Amino acid sequence: MRGKIQALFFILFCLLFFLAAYPLNPSIPVDLFLRLDPLIAVTTFLSSRELYAPLLLSFILIAASLFFGRFFCSYVCPLGTLIDFSKKLTPQSNTNGSKSPALINFKYYILLALLFCCLLGFNLVYLFDPMSLVTRVFTYLLYPFSALLLNTGLDVVRPVATKLNLVGLSHKHFMQPLFYMNFITLTIFIAILLLNFFASRFWCRNLSPLGALLSIFSRWGIFKRKVSDACNRCMKCFQECPMGAILKDPEKTLGRECFQCLHCSTICPQTAISFKPVLTSSPEGFHSAFDFSRRSLFLSLGVGALSAFSLTTTPYIKLPYPRLLRPPGALPEKSFLTKCVRCGACMKVCLTNTLQPCLWESGLDGLWSPRILPRLAGCDQICNLCGQVCPTGAIRDLPLEEKRNAKLGTAVIDRERCLVWAEDKLCLICDEQCPYNAIVFKWQDGFRKPFVVANKCNGCGFCEEKCPVRGESAIIVTPQDEIRLASGSYAEAAKKLQLEFKEDAGTDRFFLEENQGSRPEGQADKRTPATDKIPEGFQLK
């Protein structure tokens, strides 16, 4: 029964994950599992000092844990399901594993260190939270792999579709997502699965801070393990308990570690074990008290404080990465990093795959956080999905008009690499790609040269993506003049700064130049015949 329930929740998680795509149906809660995570809610609140309303959904899970115990880890958590599945593929020398209090309590020390670090303004929950981790794994690994499989299948049937004149199928192709940090993510994921070699559910019982948080509430759960007099102490339950919650005396249970899997009652040859509602918090044989040493508690607080201190003394505080571009609608950097849980949901839904995870571009505090990589792809101006799927509000949910005014940065031309500036060649690709006509050509030393009109450039990055120069682009988008607001209208902010983002190319200034900087009278273009007329075949509307 438990396996079927796990499968249903895992299928639901996968379904919501793949439904997070363009066009997004706003009635489908694609980030449901992330918003149900109370650890994300608590750490985000402590680090940002703000209560994000959608995360209040996690109180449902806390309330359910008060009644049914730590059931989430056993039945709902997709990472737990994957760990259970890998258990069948992993050789185990000791199913029950070590029950050392120091090892079992280690997850509580991790939780305490994370919470104290959050109090000091730095949110490192992404390093240990299972929901962030599994969503990241799906985004960086499963999503690209599924696209590869689909395209491979299409390549197989394409010749048949062409012969049958199935035009749509013969030309069908899915974008192949590419992500940095995928190998590091894969290594961490495999390491978590391989921990099963040492003990069943090693991650859940010893390392998961979400499990630790749920254990605190589950100690009051009304459904508790009960052992009758029929028990003959065969110790089978002790040996096979996946969480090590059964003590050497099989009639005793470490209540806060039991996650109601019912496995012990299933395998008991005497059917002596049952789970019944008990209103008292500590019935006979049920142990829920915490056994922490004062030294360990202070050590956890010290680790949290040192982690926060190390993040405040990095050079990235004063010398930010000069090419760091955040998604449109991202909060100001400090607030953004305290709210972003590095789940990768924004990267999953990105239409152009321009959103990529950071490595060291913003220090350890920004590890796995999303950044725009314009050389890979520009930011599509008809897409605002990243803000819609962000579970914590680190990226604001903006209408398209607001998103268009959320200036990401400003394009800058590297005259040492530009084909027009450096080699006097004829090239206007950046001008053709710009949706806001922010690049114009002016006469300079007898040649038409490209210039960026800063108040028309919103930093979308299509010019950088399509630049024909090999290697680094000759035109790059920098975060200069970016607009990042915690609240308020981007359109109003752009208006105050006299910015103009209109998707109306108008007359191409390469052919007609009537403003200042136009070709001096009587001076011919050194590359092409001088003309003030629109070329044949073009019409001015």
N, C-alpha and C positions, 0 to 999 in steps of 0.2 A: 504493500500500500504506500509506504513512504517513497519508494522508488518512483511510483507513478505520479505522486504529487510533485516530487522534485522535477520530473520530466516535464510536467505541465508548466511549472513556473519557469523552467529553463527555456522552453519553447516560447513562452510569453516574452521573456527577456530578449531572445533572438529576434522575435517578430517586431518588437518595439525598436530594437536597434536598427534593423534594416528599413523600417518605415520612416526613420529619421533621414529623409531625403527630399529633394526638390521634385514637385511642389509639396510642401509640408501641410498636412491637415491639422489645423490648430486644435481640433477636438480630440486628437489622439495624444495622450500624455507620454511622449517618447522618452522622457527623462524620469519616468515614474520610479524606477528602482533607485536612482540617485537621490531623489527627493524623499524617499522613504528612509534614507540612511540617517539615523540620529547623530552619528559621529560627525558627518559633514555639517549638519545643522549646528551642533554645539561648537565645533572648532571655528566655523565661519562666524558665528555670533561673537565668540570670545576675541578673535583676531581683528574683526572689523568694527566691533561694538555696535553692530546693526542687526536687527532681526528681519530677515528676508522672509516675507509672508509665505511663498510657496514651500519653503522648507518646514513649515509647521505641520506638513503632512507626516513628518517623521514621528510626531507625537502619537499617531495611530499605532505605530510599531511599538513604541514604549508602553502604551496602554495595554496592547495585546500581550506583551512580555510579562506584565504584572499578573496576567491571568494564566497564560499558557507556558510561561517560562521562556527559555532561550530557543524557541522553535524556529526563528528566522534562519539561524545557522544550519539547522538540520533539513528544512524543507524548502526554503525560498532562495537563499543566497546562491547565485550562479557560480561563484568561485568554489563554494563548498561542493556543489554538484560536480564540477570538473575534477575536484580533488578526489571525490568518491569514485568517479569513473576511472581516474588514473590509478586508483588503488588496485583495480583488477589487472592492470598492466605492470604494476611495480612489485618486484619480489620483496617480501617482508620477513625479516627474521624475528620481529617482535611486534605483534599487532597492537598490544596494549601499550608498550613503550614505557619510558620512565615516568614515575609519578612523583618525582622530586618536587616539593613545594616551591623551591626556588625557581624551577623551570616552568611549572604551571603558572606561577605568579608573575612570570616575566612580562606577560601581556599587560598586566595592570601597571607595571612600572613604565612600559612604553606609553600607555594611555596617559599616565600622570605627567610624563615628560612632554608629550604632545600638548596637553592642555595648558601646562605652565608656559611653554613656548608661545602658544597662542595668546595667552594673557599678556605677554610681552610684545605682541604685535606681529608675530611671524607664524604663518600657517604651513606646517610641514605634514599635514594629514595625508597628502598624496603619496607619501612614502610607504604608508602601511594600510590605508583604508582599502578593504577588499572590493568595494563597489567602484571606486575610482580605478583601481588596478585592473579589474576584469574588463571594464569598459575600454580602458586604454589598450588592453591586449586585443580585444575585438577590433578596435579601430586600426591599430598599426599592423596587425597580423591577419586576422580572419577576413576583414573587409578587402584588402588587396588580393588575398589568396582566392576569395570567391570570385572577384572580377577576373582574375587570371583563368580560373576554371571555365567561367562563362564564355570568355573570348576564345578559349581553346575549343570548346564545343561548337561555337559559331564557325570557327575556321574549318572544322570537320564537315559541317553540313553546308558550308557556303557553296561549294561546287554544285551540289544537288539543287540548292535553292536557285542558283543562277540558271541552270538548265530548265528548271520548272518556271522560270520567269517570275520568281518571288522576289521582287525588287527590294522590298523592305527588309526581308530576312537576309538577303545576299549582301546588303550594305550595313547591316546592324553591327554595332560595336559599342562596348562599354568602356568608359574612361578607366584606365589602369591607375589607381591611386599609388602614390609613392610617398614614403615617409622616412625622415631621419629617425634615429633612436629606435628603430624596429628591432635591431639585433640585441640591444641592451634590454629592451622590454621582453624579448623572447627568453633571454638568459635568466632574468628574474623570475619569469613565469615557470620555466622548467625547474629552476631551483626550488620553488614552492612545491611543485608536484613531487620532486624527488625526495622531499623531506618525509614523504610517506614511508620511505625505506626505514627510517628510524622509529616512527610511530604513526599509527593511523591518525589522520587529521592533525598532524604536527603543527601546521600553521594555525589552525583554528584554536587548538587547545593551549598553545604556548606563546603565539606571537601576535594574533589579531587584536588590535585595540577596540575594534567594533564588537568583537566577541566579549572583551572585558567589560565594555560599557553595558551591553545587554545582560551580562551576568549579574551586574549590580542590581538590576531591576528584576531579573528572573528569580532571584532568591525568594521573592514573595509569591511566586507562581502557585496557583491552587492545585495543579496537577502534579503529584509527587509519586516517586517510586515506592512501592510497598512490597515487602517480602513476607510471605506466609510461613507457617511452621513446616510446610511441606519441603522446604529447602534442605537438600542433603549436602550442601557445601561442595558441590563438584567443581566450583570455581570457574565454570565456563563463562559466566557473565563477566567475571573479573578479567579474564584473559581476552575477551572479544569486545569489550566496551570501546567504541571508537574515540571517546573523549577522555578515557581514563577516569571516569566519574565514580566508578565503583571501587570501594576500598578493599583491603585484604580481608576484612570481614564482609562477606557478600551481602549481609543485611544492611550495611551502612552505605550511604550515598553522599558524595560531595555535591550537594544540591546546585550550587552556582555553576558547576561545570556540566551538569546533565542538560542535554538539549532535546530531550523528549523524542529520541529516535525510535524507541520501543524495541530496539534490537535485542536487549537482554530478555525481555518477556517472550520474544519470538523463539529464541534458541534454548530457553530453559527446559530441560527434559522433564522437570517435575511440575511445570506450569505454576511455579510458586511466585512468580513476579507479575505484578499488575501496576497500572497507573490509575490512581483514583483521585478525585478532588478532596483536598485536605485544607481546612481553613486556617489551621495553626501554621505559623511560619517555620517552626522547628519541631516537627513531630519526631517520634522515636526513630533512630537510625538515619535521620536526615540532617546533614551538617551543611550549614550555609555561611558560617562565620569566616571572615578573612583573617589570614595569618601572615601579617607583614611585619618585617623588622623595621625598627626606626631608622637604622642605617640605610636600608634599601630605599625607603621613602625619601630620605634626604639626598641620596644618590640620584634618584630619578629627577628630583627638582633641580639638582646641580647640572645634570645632563641637559635638561630643558633650558636652563639659564645660559649655559655655555653655548648651546646651539644658537640661541638668539643673539648672544654676544658676537659669535663668529659671523653671523649674517649682517650685523651692523658695522663691522670693521673691514668689510671687503671694499676694494677700490671701485667696484661697480656702483657704489653709492654716489661717488663724485664723478666717476668717468664711465657713464653708461655707454653701451655698445652703440657706435654712431649710425648703424644701419638697422636698429631695432624698431620694427613697425608692428604695432599691435592691431588686432581686428577692429573694424569700424564699430564704434559704440563702446569700446573698452574703457573702463573707468580709469581715472588717473593712476599712474603706475603703482603707488603704494597701496591704494585701495584695491586695485586689480589683483595684485599678488596675494593679498590677504583673503580674497574671496575665491580666487581660481583654485579648483581642486584637481586640475590636470587630468580630467577624465577623458579628454580628447573628443568629446561630442561635437564641438564646433568644427574640428578638423574632419570628422566623418561627413558632415553635411556640406562642407565647402564645395561649391560647384566647380571651381577651377583647380582645386588641390593646392592653392597657394598657401594655406595655413599649414605651418610645420611646427613641430615641437622644438623648443630651445634646448640647447645643451648648456654651454657656459656663457651665452650671450648676455644674460642678465644675472649671472651668479647662481649659486646653489638655490637661493630663494626663488629663482625663476625657472628651475629645472622642469622640463616638460611643458612649460607654459606656451601658449600659441603665439606665433609670430607670422607676419606676412613675408613671403619670399618672392618678390616681384620677378626675379629672373626666371623662376620656375613657372609662374603664371600671375596674371593680374587679378585684381579683386573685381568680380562681376558686379556691375552696377544695378542689375535686376534681382540680386540675391541679398536677403537679410536674415538668412537662416541661423547664423551663428548666435545671434542674440536670442532667437526663439528657443533654442535647445539648451542654452546655458542654465544649469540647475541652480546656480547660486547668485545670479545677477552680476557676475564679474564683467559680462558683456551685456550691455543694455539692449532690450528688445525694441528696435527702432523701426518705424515705418520707412518705406523706401525713400521718401523725400527727405526725411531726417538723416537717413544713412548717407545719402548723397552729399549732404552738407557736413558730415563728420570727416573733416579733412584728415587724411592719414599722414600726410607729409608733403614734401615738394620735390619735384624732379629737378635734377641738376645735370647739366651736360659736361662731360669730361672732354675738354677740347683737345687733349692729347691723344684720345682714342677715337673720337668721332670722325667718321669717314669724310664728312664735309669740312670740318675744321682742320683736321690734321693732314688730309690727303687731297683736298679740293675735289672730292668725288661728288657725284650727284646722288643724293639719298634723301628721301623724305618719309621713311617708314614710321618714325616716331610721330610725325605730324598726322599721317594717315590713321594711326591707331588711337590717337587721343580722342576720347568721346566728347571733350569739352573745348576743343580748339584752343588748348593752352599752349601750343607750340606754333610759333610764327617764324617766317623767314624774312630777314632784313638784309639789306646790302651792306657788306663789310669788305673793304679792300677789293672791290670789283667782283665779289662773289656773293651769292645768296647764302646766308648762314642761319642755322636754326637758333632760336631763343625761346626760353620758357617764360610764359606769362604767369607769374607766381600766384596772382589772385584768381586765376582760372583753373589752376592745377589742384586737384583734390587727392593726389597721390595714389590713384588706382593701380598704377604700375604696368599698364599694358605697353607703354613705350619701352620700358626696360625689358619686358618679356620678349618683344619682337625685334629688338635691336639686332641687326645682322652681324655686329662685331663678335668675333669668337671669344669665348671666355667671359670675363666680366664685361657687362654692358657699358656702352659709351654714354648712356644716360641712366642715372640711378636715382631712386627715390630715397630721400633721407627724411627722418622725422621732424625736420625743420618746419616750424609753424603748424604742427599738428594740433588738432582740437580734441580734447578729451574732457568730458563733463561728467560729473557725478550725478547731476540733475539738470533740468532745464532743457531748452530747445537748442539743437544744433543749428537750425535754420536761422534763429535769431542771433546766435553767436556769429555765424558766418556773415550775416547782414551787417552787424556792427563792425566787423573787420573788413567790410567792403569786398567780400569774396563773391564771385559769380560763377556758379556751376550750372551751366545750361547745355543740354545735349543738342545743340544746334550748331553744326559746323560752320554754317554761313559760307561766305566766299573764301576760298582757300588763298591765303596770303602769299603762297608761293607764286601764284600766277598774277594776282592783282595786289599791288602794294601802294596804298594811297595815304598811309599815315607817315609819321616821322620815321626817318631811317630808310625811306624808299630810295630807289636807284637815282643817283644824281643825274641831272639833265645831260644828255649827250653821252653818257657812259654806258657802254655795252657790257653784257654779261660775258666774262672771259671763257665760260664753258659752253653756253648755248646762245643762239642768236637772240638779240634783244627784242622783246615784244611786250606790248601792254594790252594785248588782246587775249581773250580766252582761246585756248587751243581748239582746233577743229573737232567737232563731235561733242563738245561740252556746252551746256546751257546754264545760264545764270538765272536762278529763280528767286 
